[in-house]
Amino acid sequence: SLVEKYRVMQPAVFVKQSTAIAGLDPAFNGGDRCVIQLARYGDFDNQKMGIQLDRTEIIEIDAKSSEPVHFQIANRTRQICEENHVHPSNLAVDATGEGGGLCDILAKVWSPSIQRVEFGGKASNLNVSPEDHRKSCDVYGNRVTELWFSVRQWVINEQLRGMQPEAVIEFCSRMFDDEKRMTIIERK
């Protein structure tokens, strides 16, 4: 109901030029596909800064290549970002587990200014929301839960557009446990 009410699947209308951004899920930890999400952020016509999700691209791994998997991902990520005018500082990479090694390679072959995100780590000291001034680390059991609920907050604040049906299903399907002291999202 939130997806429909807040028009999450509709495209954004920017009032000024937007900035290209991207997020990389190297999929080392869950068996998923290696995916890069291209997006833009800027001022929406509703007077709020928001994110427009543009397209996802699967990064295919060539098992016959002499190039190691991590380098294949790093090189293809760099190529996609450069083709789409994504500055290295506007690329967020899941650095959980083996993702940390991939980040090291990206930092060496492209730029150390990429943004590393530890999904498995502790939630941050940031406020839960503009209305809820509790620290996220006091509410959420880990970083991935904090990030998941942040997306929900962006939806409610009408700051997220262009979500594809597959992503909507993934976000809406994941359960969470809020009966304990801290809220925690289920594992994939």
Secondary structure, 3 states (H helix, E strand, C coil): CHHHHCCCCCCCCECCCCEEEEEEECCCCCCCCCEEEEEEEEEECCCCEEEEEEEEEECCCCCCCCCCHHHHHHHHHHHHHHHCCCCHHHEEEECCCCHHHHHHHHHHHCCCCCEEECCCCCCCCCECCCCCCCEHHHHECCHHHHHHHHHHHHHHCCCEECCCHHHHHHHHHCCEECCCCCEEECCC
